[in-house]
Amino acid sequence: MLHLDFSFYKWDVISNFILKGIGFSITLTFVSTVGGVIFGTLLALMRLSGNKLLIAPATFYVNGMRSVPLVMVILWFFLLVPFLIGRPIGAEVSAYVTFIAFEAAYFSEIMRAGIQSISRGQVNAGMAVGMTYGQNMRLVVLPQAFRNMLPVLLTQTIVLFQDTSLVYAIGAYDMLKGFETAGKNYGRPIEAYLLAAVVYFVICFALAYSVKRLHKKIAIIR
């Protein structure tokens, strides 16, 4: 502790190097969550459709994505896609596309469990009053499934936020990159990484605590 320079922890460092990275990490988390939930819900519906032509590709996609480390998917997309299309696509675009595609596989399993948690009697009741499969899912099943799975979806979002640090591998300017850049410019890498760990912990702990409280409220409603 005697060798730490606490003068590093000042507003100039945060405003000049870190805020930009925090903004990108939060934006990436939000966009990936929304896109992943939408794409994941479609995958879940495909797997529950009973149609083998839909089940097979959806199952292959979900199992394939869940079997590969995220950092490998990021690197493959960043390196191979520009080679195939003949032009670079940028680290930020690669991060958005990769995270949505990857997280959709995990959100798909969460949504599939949520849909299956709804009583079959409610589905039959909807069909009995003349609802189509799409109307039944949109008006009866999915709203309840989202509510039941909301704590799990938010927990996965917290994991997603932590995983945004992996875009460092392709040079995207995320929160970790901001801390690293500040550490290099001021010659204080230890202080920079220590502050990064504290910031990650505070954000994730606060979010996890909020999810825990939300889970209790939902449990009371149910």
QUIPE-V780719 format. One record per pair of residues at least 6 apart in sequence whose C-alpha atoms are under 7 Angstrom apart, sorted by the first residue. I is the first residue (numbers start at 1). J is the second residue. If there is no record, write none. Layout:
BEGIN
[[I J] [I J]]
END
This chain:
BEGIN
[[4 191] [13 182] [17 178] [17 179] [17 181] [17 182] [18 175] [18 178] [18 179] [21 173] [21 174] [21 175] [21 177] [21 178] [22 174] [22 175] [24 174] [25 161] [25 164] [25 174] [25 175] [28 96] [29 160] [29 161] [32 96] [32 99] [32 100] [33 157] [35 100] [36 100] [36 101] [36 103] [36 104] [36 107] [37 104] [37 107] [39 104] [40 104] [40 105] [40 107] [40 108] [41 108] [41 111] [43 58] [43 108] [44 108] [44 109] [44 111] [44 112] [46 54] [46 55] [46 58] [47 54] [47 55] [47 58] [47 59] [62 105] [65 102] [65 105] [66 105] [71 166] [73 98] [74 95] [74 98] [75 170] [77 94] [77 98] [78 91] [78 94] [82 88] [82 89] [91 170] [91 171] [91 172] [92 172] [95 167] [110 149] [111 145] [114 145] [114 146] [114 148] [114 149] [115 141] [115 142] [115 145] [118 141] [118 145] [123 136] [126 136] [151 211] [151 214] [151 215] [154 211] [155 208] [158 204] [165 174] [165 176] [168 174] [168 177] [176 196] [179 192] [179 193] [179 196] [180 189] [180 192] [180 193] [182 192] [183 189] [183 192]]
END
